[in-house]
Amino acid sequence: MENALKFETNPYHNFICKERKLLELSGVKNVERFDENEFILETTLGWMCVKGSELSLNKLDTEHGDVIIKGNIDAIEYTTAHKNKESVFARIFK
């Protein structure tokens, strides 16, 4: 399941990871896409990739930019630039 959600946020970004099963985020500007193995989010401090298994969006507060992700969290990574993962067909038929 892929989704794109954009919303207003406060200028601060924080995250709390509880026992690698629950991730609470603030300062989220955009949820680019997500599925059960990966979330790609734009935060006020750059792009964030959360990887794991059985991941689900538990809370989405678009007014404040708060997100809660549940599941088995294996990795949290920040990147300075977002690399859009396009399919081979999408690149060919541009």
Residue, then its C-alpha position, 0 to 999 in steps of 0.5 A: m500500500e502506497n500513500a502520500l500525505k502532506f500536512e502542516t507541522n510545527p518546526y521541531h522534530n523529535f522521535i522516541c523509539k520504544e523497545r523497537k516496537l513503537l516509534e513516536l515522531s513529531g515534526v513530520k511534514n509529509v508521509e511520502r509512502f509506506d507499506e508493511n516494510e518501509f516508511i518514507l517521511e519528510t521531517t523538518l530536519g530532512w528525509m527519514c526512512v524507517k525499515g522493519s516488518e509488520l509496520s503500520l501507521n497507528k496515529l496520524d495528526t496532520e494538524h501538528g505533524d505527529v505520527i506513530i508507527k507500530g511494528n518491528i523496527d529494524a532501522i531508522e535512517y536520515t538522508t539529506a536528499h530524497k531519492n524517488k524509487e521509480s519503477v523501470f517502466a516509469r523511467i522508460f515511459k517519461 
